[in-house]
């Protein structure tokens, strides 16, 4: 059997949308499942829309996701420009392969399956408007081509003169008349399209000596021995032309099989997911942060604090169903279980809350020590960027103490979806509260509260084993002995420790901050309330 070979062929016209990453992921999984090759090819033939930095962005995004091409990009993340044993089909940028394509376009002209067209864009725009006025679609095909300026309608001498004296011409495919093109899609099944509804598409342009997508991708897929083309459904209308091009070249025996992936939809399911939706609803649609030429910055999953494993996992399930209730997959597990047969035909609705859930699950899988180190690095980055909350002295020491951070993260990780949330969830562990929640004070602060807190502290000061379970036992025993209400006593102690009603168990907090700090916090609350402050 032939080696399975697939490719991801993005255009460097801007940041890579998460839908594009999903296309790359599905190609990667499909190739690796059969021990095949995943190839990255940069389709940069659209010189008008080329964006500097976009190619590097694409490669960095894939590498962040753990998707490493077998061909097309070297170990340093650079697109390969010269053929090697590992990268035999270089160069992998279409702009560096442009000498290849004209030969194939001219071959079709020689076969009578393509022709030269000299129509200006202004002439074609005028015709489209005329047809629109008649409420008819303008199609450049056998019904109109003979009335237009091309090598079919013009005398041979005039065609030759125009080819030699002008640069404003293209090579168009000669769409067959009155044929039904029968195709097969690995996801959508049998498809039929009548050729009379199709345009004579441009294949090659003399102005920049570059091919269009239609010619370039067919030629490159053939030369690179691609066995399956897995791409977005926006290319489904081009499938009849691509079938006919393989036929015109006589490459039917090596024609790849096609699979067209459904769209990623907005959270409400109405239309394609766009950057505008992310901006409006507060979530990223790009894997990495991107700054455009105007200086506008678009959010990225990496910079928003997502783990690449979580991002890949959520993308895999946006359009693919494993057939079980399982939702968490490593990349290796996805390679083993992925199949195109279980890719859905309908659009996949994106749920930003589900994306957070995936990240939360991957966060919880990490050890407390790993999370403590991530928390430390996050604080360092925030401080370097000048966006960290001011802290000094003991707090600074605690934020560099992995043992202390490990205790803190163990208590707050169940409440977090991202490491960046740790500070908000645990700031009271580092900084003694100076203000106290007014509503909580009104509810739990009573005349006997100072005496109650002092007795609770005395019970703790006699402990030999200062661990959470012993601390909790001492607190509950003291509360019971004095006949206090458990909820009132514990919430008053929490008020002293945290300043409000949040956080893990009271005993767990006390174990982390220590006996002396607990005493200071109790004193701060008592002084605040007896002096009439913080109310």
N, C-alpha and C positions, 0 to 999 in steps of 0.2 A: 504493500500500500504506500501511496505517496505520503511524505512528511506533511503534517498539518502546518500550514503557514498562514498567519493572519497579520493584518497591519492596522495601525491607528494612524490616520493621515490628516492631522489638523492643519488649519490655515493660521498663520501668525498675524491675525487681524485684530487681536485684543486678548484680554484674559480668557483663560479656559473655563467655560461654564461647567458647573457640576454635572450637567448632562453629558458633556464631552468626556469628563472623567469616567462616568459610568460606561460610556461606549468603550473607552480604553480598557477599563476593568473587565468587561465582558469578553473582549478580544483576548486579553491576557489569560483569563480563566479558561477559555475555550482552547487556547493553544497549549497551555501547560497541562491540562487534563490528559492530553494525548502525547505529551512529551514533545510537542512541536515548538515552533518559533513564533515569537511576538516581535513585530517589526514596527519601528517608528519612522514615518516618512513625513517630511515637512512640505506641504503643498502650498508654496508661496508664489504661485503664478499670477495671483491678483495683485499686481504691483501698485495699483491705485489705493488698495486698502491695507497694505502692509504697515504694521505698527512696530517700531523699534522696541526691543525687549520682550516682545510677545513669545518668540521662540524659546528664549531662556526661561520664561515664566512657565510655559508648557512642560518643559523638561523637569524643572524644579518641582512642579506640582505632582508629576508622576512619581518622582523619586521620593517625595514626602509620603506618598501613599504606599510605597513599597513596590511600585510597578516599574520594573527595570527591563527595558527592551533587550532582546537577544541580538538584534541588528538595528543599525541606524544611529545609535548613540554610544560613545565610548565610555570607559570607566569614569572619566572625569566630567561626564554630562555634556559633552560636545557632540554635535552632529558630525558624523563621519563623512569626509569629503573625498577620500581616496580608498580604492578597493583593497581589502586585506582578506586573509583566509576567513576571519570571523565575520567580516562585513563585505561579502563578495559583490554586492550590488551597488556599492557607493558610486557616485555621491547620492545622499538621501534627501537633499533639497532639490525640489523640482526646478528651481531657478538655475541650478548648476547642471541640470540635465537637458537644458533647452535645445541643445544641438541634436538631441535624439528625435524630437517630436515632429519636426517639419517633414522628415523623411517618411514617416508613417502617414501624415496628412496627405502628402503628395502621392503616396502609393494609392490611397483611396480615390484621389482625383484621376489617376491613371486607369483605375478600374471602372470609372464612371459612377462611383458611389459617393463622390463628393465633388464640389465645384468651387470656383472662385467667385466671390461676390464683392461688388464695388460700391454698394449703396452707402451713402453717408448716414450718420446718426440722425442728422436733421431730416433727411428724406424719410427715414423709417418712422421718426416721431410724427411727422406730418401724416403719414399713412395710418398710423394707429389712431390719431385723432379723427381722421375721416371715417374710419370704421366705427369708432366709438359713437360718433354722431349718428351713424346708421344703426347703432345698438347691435353691432356685430363684432365678434373677436377678429383681430388681425393675426393670421397665421402665415408665416413665411414657409410655404410648401408648394406642392405641385399645382395648386389652384392660383397661386400668386407669383411664383418665381419667374414665369416667362414674361411678365410685364415689368420686371425689375432689372436692375443693372448687374448682370452676372454672366459667367461664361456659358450658360445655357441659352440665354436670350441674345447675347451679343455676337457679332461675327468673330471668327477666330483671330483675325488680324487686330481688331479692336481690343480683344482680350489680351493679346500678347503685348500690345502697346501700353495698356494700363498696368500690366504686371511690371513692365520695365521702367515706367516713368512715374508711378505713384506708389505711395506706401499705405494708402488708406484702403486696404482690401483684406478680406478674410477668406478662409476656407470653410465652407459649410458642408455638413453631411447631407446627402441627398436621400431624404426620407422616402422609402418605397410607398407606392400608391396602393390603396385598397387592400391592406394586409392586416391580419390579426396576429399580434405578437403574443405567444403563449409563454408564460414564465412561471417559475416556482420560487416561492420564498420560504425559507426554513421555519419562519414564525407564522406567516400569514397564509401559506398554502398556495394554491393555483391562482394565477392572476392573468387576465386577458385585456389587451388594449389595442384599439384599432389605430393604424398609422395615420389615417386622415385627420386625426385630432392632434397630431404632433407637429412641432416646428422642425425646420431644417436648422438644427443647432450649429452654432459656430464651433469649430474644432481648433482653429489656429489663427493667430492675428499677426499680420505683417508689421503693424505699427511697433510692437514691442518684441516681435519674434518669439512669443510665448504661446503655449497651448492653453485652451480652456480646461476646466476640471474634467470635462467629459473625455477628451482625448488623452490627457495626461494620466488620469487614474487608470484607464483601460490599458494603456501601453505599459505603465509601470507595474500594474498588477500582473500582467502577462510576463514581463521580464523578470520580476521578482518571484514568480511562481506561487502567487497567492492562491490558496485553495478555497478560502471562504472570505467573503466581504461582509463584515458585520458593522452596520452604520445606522445613523438616525433615520427616522421615517421621512424626514424632509427630502431625502434623496430617492424616495419611492417613485415619484413621477419621472425620474430620469432612467429608471430601470429598463423600459423598452428600448431607449436609445442605446444603452450599454449592451443589451442583448444583441441588437442589430450591429453594433460595432464589432463585437466578437465574431459575428457571422461574416461581416464584410472582410475582416482580416483573415478569415479561415481558421480561427482559433477556438472553435466550438469544443474540441476535445479537451482543451486545457482551461476552459472557462470556469471561473470559481462559482461556488454556490453563494447565494445572497441571503442575508437576513437583515430586516429593517426593524430597528428598535422603536418602541412607542415613545411619545414625549413624556417629559417630566412636567406635571401640571401644577398650577397654583394650589395653595392650601384649600381653596373652595372648589377645586376641580374644574374651574372655568377658564381654560386657556393655558398656554405654555408658561411655565415658570420663568420669570425674568428678573433682572437686577432691580427693576422698579418695584416688584413685589417684595423683594428682600428689604429695600430701603423703607418701604411703606409699613411693613409688618415687623421689622427689626431682626432680620436674620441674614446671614451671608448666602450668596449663591455661587461664590467662587472658592476654590480650595485655599488659595493664598490671597493675602491683601494685594491690591493693585492700585497704582496711582497713574492716572491718565495724563495726557499732555497738558491739560488745563490745571493740573495739580489736585484734581478731585480724587479722593481715596475711597475705594470700595472695600468693604470688609471681607475677610477671609476666614475660613474655618480654622486654619492653623493659628492665626493671631487671636481669634475669639476663644482659644483655649481647648479646642477639640483635639482628641487623640486621633492620629491617622487611622488607627485600627477601627475606631468607632465610625469615622467618616466612611471608610471603605465598606464596613458592615452595613451601614444604613443605605449606601448607594446600591449594594448588591441586591437588597430586598425591595428596591424601588423598580419593580418591573419583573422580578424573578421570584418564583415561589418554590421553596424547597420540597413542598409536599408534606411537611410535618409542622409541628407547633414550635420547633426550634427557631430562635431568632438570633442567637449569638454565634458567630462563626469566625474563626481565625482565617487568614488568607489561605493557608494550606487546606483547611476544611472546605473553603469555597472552591478551591481547585478540584477537590475530589468530588464534590456534590453538584457543581454547576452543570446545567444542561440547557441548550437552546429550546428544547421541547417544553420546558417549564417557564419560558419567558412569555409574559402576557402580551396580547395584541393591543389591548386598550391602554390609554394613558395612565401613568402612575402618579397619584396625588401625593405631593410632598407635605409632610406634617412636621413643622418646626419643633413641636413639643416632643415628638417621637425621636427626633435627632438628639435632643438634650438627654432623653432617656438612654439612648445608646451610649452617650458619653459617660453618663452616670454609672452605667453598668461596668464599663471598662475602668473607670476610676476606682470602683469598689473592688475590682480584681487585684489592684496593686497593693503591695505591702505598705504598712504604715511608714516604714523607713523610706521607701521609694517616694511616697507622697510628701514626706517631710522634706526630702531633698528638693523635690519639685517646688514645694512651697517656699523654701529658702531662695531658690533661684528666681522665683517670681518676685519676691520682695526685693531682691537685688536689682532686677530689671526695672521695677517700678521706681526704685530709688535713683537709679542711673538716669531714668527718663524725667525725673523731677516730679513724678505724679504720686509718690508714696505719701501716706499719712506721716506727719512728723513724729519721730520717736527718738529717744536717746537713753543713755544710762543702762539700767537693768533691762529695759525692753529690747534694746539693741543686742545685748548679750544673749537674751533668750531667742531672738530671731536668727542667731547664728549657732545656736546650740541644738544639734540634731536630736539629741535625746529628749530635750524639752519639746521640740517641734513634733517629734514622733508621738508623744503623749497627746499633744493637742490634736493632731490630724486623726488619731484613732477615735477621738470623740466626735469630730465634726464631719467626717467623710460621708457618713450615711445621709447627711442633710445636704450635701453638695453635689452639683452636676459638673463643676469645674474647679480646678485648683485655685483659680482667681477668686473664688467665693470664700476661700478659707479665712481670709483676713476679716471679712465682714461677719462671718460666723463665729470667729474666735477672738476678736480684738480685745474683749474683756479679760481674756487669759493673760494678756500682756500689759494692758493699761487699766489701772484701778479706776472704777467709775467715779466721776466727780458729780454727776447729775443722776437723778433717779426718776423713773417714769411716774408721772403724777397720778395716773389712773391706778397703777399698782399700789402706790403709797396710800391712796385713799381707801383702797380695798383691804389692805393687809396690815398697815401700820396702826398699832393700838397703843394704849397707855402702858401696857406691860411688855411691849415689844423689846425695849432695851434690856430688861431683866431676862427675858426669854433668850435673846441672842447671847448674852453673857454666860448663861448656864449651858447653852449648847456648845459654846466655845470651851468652857471648862471641861465638858465631857470629852471633847476632842483632844485637849492638851494632855490628858493622861494616857493616851493610846501608845502602846509599844510598837504596833504594826500599823503604819499609816497608809493603808490601802483602802480602796473604795468600799469594799464589802465590810470592813471593820468600821470605817467612818459612818457608813449608812446604819449599821447596827447601833452604834453609840448614839447617833442622832435620834433614831426611832425609840430606843429604850428611854432616853431622857424625855422625849415628848410624851411617851406613855406614862412615865412616872409622875409627870407634872400635870397630866390631864389636859394637855393642850390639844387643839384640833390639828391633825397631821397636815392638812392642806394649808392652814394658816401659817404654821410654824415653818414648814419647808419653803413656802413661797416668800416668807419674810427673809429667810436666810438667802434665798436666791436673789432677792432684791439687793441685799448687801453685796453679794458676790458679783452680780452681773449689771445691776442697775435697772433691769427690766425683766419681763417674763420671757426669757428665751434661753436656749442652751441645753446641754445634756443634763444628766442627773446631778443633783447638788453634791453628792458624795464624790462623784467623778471629778467635778470642778475643783473641789477642795483638795483632792489628792494631787492634782496637777499644780495648783498655785502654792500649796504648802500651808502649814499651820500659821506661820508668822504673817503671811500676806492675808490669810483669812481674818486674823485678829485686826489687822489694819483696816480692812474693808468694813468689818462690823463697826469699828469705831467711827469710820467716815460716815456711815449711814446714820448712826446714833447722833453724832454731832450735827449732821445736816438737818435731821428731823426735829431735834430738841431746840435747835437755833431758829427753826422756822424757815430753813432754806430748802431750795429744790422743790417747793410745793407750788 
